């Protein structure tokens, strides 16, 4: 597939602070991409630079084969959705959505046709004569999406678009976002700090750390095959313990394993180590068991929902682990 957006050696500094330093990043056309990272990682800085709300100190931004590095925001073929919706309260829903086409100077007949098409797709036809204050948060966010999409931009940017919604609506709308992107073949770049949101909707994750890209890949690839200690610990649960805790003697700094990659067994077997139950968290389809292994705290998923008493001695069989050396994952150990 073709990269519709390319960032080359893009850097942004605020005094001595390096907010963004991206050597090379390509975004494929027609894909849903999520920028993920901790606070201060450079997520919003990247989005603002792509949108034209800020400019890089160096580097190039290529959109659809054209250099847009120094173009103002209104000259970029980009749609932008904010977390606070940014709707005009004195405009009806129809007028809010129609605004980008009105600014372009399109005829009223064409504007109406396109507005009616997009509100049907978004499922908000019955609300077009209402005002934003008369809609729920989820409905307002659909209006903001419709306004960004109606001008058919090359790229749709979403800055924490679901963060102001309650948990139930957030889950519903993230599924809707994914299906909408597929239906309209949009290229999306979505910023979030929510890992579950990112894993649920992304074709590709862009993991930022300290302004730089640590890893790019599908959610499955990044979860199962992280390249650095940061990525492995930031995406999903991970237990990091000394190699001595599981009698591994291959010169690694430490090992890390997902809670589902270890098993609790009642009897000692070859390759098992002893652990002590601390407490458990029942979560419906599974139980998260907290244990101590050689004075190290670890978590293990128990899909059988067995009952464990605090203080009980059990044995742990490790099935798969990442071996760490100098901040990188140097090997995946199958046990």
N, C-alpha and C positions, 0 to 999 in steps of 0.2 A: 504493500500500500504506500501511497505518497504522503510525505510529511507536509501538512498544510501550515504548520507553525514550527519555526526553528529559532532557537536562541543560541547565539554564538558568542562566547567570552563576555557574557553580560554581567557587569559588576555594578553594585550600588553601595556607596558608603555614606554614613552620617558621622562626620568627624573621623574618629579612629575606629568606629564600629563598622565592620563589614556586614551589611544587611543581606547582600546577595552576591554570589560569585559562581556563576554557572558556565562551565566550559562549553558544553554542547548538550542541547536537549531538543529532540524532535517529537512533535505530536502528530500522530497519523490522522488523516482525514476520516471522518465518520466514526470516531471512537470517543468513549467517555473516559476522561482522564481525571484523576483525583490527586491534588497536591496535599500531602500529609506530612505533618511534623509537629514538634512541640512549639510552645510559645517562643517567639523570637527566632524561629528557624528560617524565616524569609518567605513564608507562604503568601501573605498579603502583599509584600513588596513585589514579588514576582507578578502577581495578578495585576497590580496597579501599573507596573511598567508595561506589561502586554497591552493593557487597556488604554495607555496613553495618559493616565492620570499622574504619573511620575515618569521621569526620563532616566535612563541608565547613565552612569559616569563613563562607561566604555562598553564596547560590544555592539552587536547587531541583532535586530529582531526582524525576521522574514515571515510574512504572512501571504500565503497564496503565491509565493515566488517573488513578492515585491518587498523591498526594504521599507519598513514603516517606523524605523527607530526614532526618527525625529518628527513624525507626523502628529498633529494634535488628535485628541480623542475622537472628535467629530468627523475626522477624515478616515478613520479606521473602520473597516467593515466588521465590526464587533458588537455583539449584544452583551449587556452587563446586568446581572441581577444581584442586588445587595441583600444582606440579612434583614434589613429593616424595611424592605419592600419599596420605599421611596416613591410611593404613589402620590399624585396630586389630590388632596382631600376635597377641593372644590370642583374637580372634574368627575363626571360619571365614569363608570367602568368602561363604557364604550369609548369615551373621549381619551381616557388614560391609554388604552390599547392603541387607539388610532393615532396618537400624537407623533410617533416617528414618521408615519406616512404623511401626515399633515405638514410636518416640517419639510419633507421632501417635495411638497407641492403636488402630490397626486390628486387626480380628480375624485370628487366625493363618491361617485359610483364605484370606482375601483377600491377606494378605501373601505367602503361599506362591505363590499364583497369579501375582501381579505379579512376584515375584522370578524365577519360572521363565520368565515371558514375556521379561523383560529379559535374563537370561543367555543365552537362546536367540538373541536379537537380537545380543548381543555376542559370541557364539561361545565362551562359557566354561562351558557346562553341565557338562562333566566335572570341573570344578575346584571345585564349590560346597562340597564337604566338606573341602577343603584349607585350609591357613593361608597368609597372605601370603608367608611366607618360602619356601614351596614353589613359588612362581610366578616367572616371569621378569619383568623390568621392564615389558615390553610388556603382559603379562597383568595385572600389578598395576594398570597405568594403565587398562586396560579395566574392572577392578573399580571403581576410583575413579570412572570415568565412569558406570558402571551405578548406583552409589550416588547420584550427583548427579542422574541422570535419572529414577530410579524414582519420585520424588515429583512428577514431571511439572511442573517449575517453569516460570514464565513466561519466565525468562531463565537461560541457562547461562553461567557465567563460567569461563574457563580461564586460569590464570596460568602461563605458560611450561610447558604440560603435557607437552611432548615433549623438553625440554632435557636430561633425565637419561638419555635413551635413546641407544643407538649409532646411527650414521648409517642403516644398513639398516632397523632397526626404526622409526626416526623417519619415514622416507619411507613405509613401509607403513602406519603408524598415522595419518599425516596424511591419506592417501587414505581410510582407514576413517572418520576423523572427519567428513570431508566427506560421504561417502555416508550415514553415520548421521544427520547433521543433516538431510539431504534426506528420508530415510526417515521420521523422526519429526517433521519440520516444526518443529524446535527453532529458537529465536532464540539465537544464540551470540555472545559477546563474548570474544575470544581475544587475550591479550597475548603478544607474542614480539618478540625482537630479530633473528630469523632471516628475512631477506628472501625467500629461496626458499620457506620454509614459508609465509610470508604470501601471496606471489604465487600459490602453488599452491592454497590452500584458501579464500581470501577471496572473498565476493561484493563486499564493500566494504572498503577500507583506510581507517583513520583515522590519519593521519600527525601525530604530536605533535612539537613542537619547543619546548623551553623551557617546557613546561607548557601551551602553547596548541596548538590545532588548526590546522595549516598547510594541510591539504587533505583532503577526503573524496571518495572515488570508487572505481570499479572498478579492479582492478590494471592492466588495459589502458589505461584513461583516464589514470591517474596516471603510468604509465610513458611513454606517448606524448604526454601533454599536461600536464606539470607546471606549476604556477603560480608557483613560487618557485625560486630557485637552490638552497635547501636541499633541497627535495623532489627536484629533478632530479638532484642529486648523491648523495642518500641512497638513492634507489631505483635499483638497477642501476648498471652502469658508465657513466661519462660522462667525456669529455675536455673540459676547460675551457681555452681558449686565447685570447690576444688576437685581436681582429678582424683585426689586421694580418697574422697568420699565414696567413690565407686571402684576403687582399686585399679584405676587406669594409670599406667606409667609409661606415657609416650612423649613426655616433654612439653605438653601443652600448658598454657597458663591456667586454663580452667575449662569446664564443659558446661553446656546449657542444654536443657531438654524441655519440651512442651509437656504440660500436665497429662496429655493423652498418650505420651510416648513412654510411660512407665506404668507398671501394674503392681497392685498390692496382692501378695500371696500369703497364705497362712503358714506354709512350711518353708524351711530353708532349702534352696535348690542351688545348683551350680550357677554362679554369676549373680546371686542375689546379695543384698546388703540389708542389715537390720535397721529398722526405723521405729520411732515411737509416735503414736497418734497424739496430736495436740488438740484439735477440734475439727468439726466438719461443718460445711455449709450445704444444706439441702436446696437444690435449685430446680426441682421438678423432674426433668428428664435425666438429671445426673446429680451427683454429689461431689463437691470439691473437698478433698481430704487434705488437711494441713498436718505435716509430719516434721519430725526432727531426724536428720540423718547425719551422724558424726558432728553434732552441734550446728548443722546447717538447716535452715527452714526451707521446705519444699512443698509444692502443691501437686496433687495428683487427681485426675478426673476418674471417678468411679461410675461407669455407666450402668452398673448393676444396682446402684442405690443400696449398697449393703449398710448395715449398722456397725459403726465403730465407736468404741468407748475410749475416752481420753485416757492416756497413759498406757494403752495396750501396745505390746510389742508385735510388730508385723515384719514381713520381709518384702523388699522392693526389687522388682525385676525391671531393669532399664532396657528398652528396646531400640531407641534411636536417640542420638545426641549430637550436638554441634561441638566441635573442638575449636577452642579459641587460642590464638597466638597473636600478640601485638595488635589487638583490636580488630582482628579479622577472623572470619570463619575459615579455617584452613582445611577442615575435613568434616564430613558427616560420618559419624561412627554408628554402624549397625551392630547391635549386640544380641 
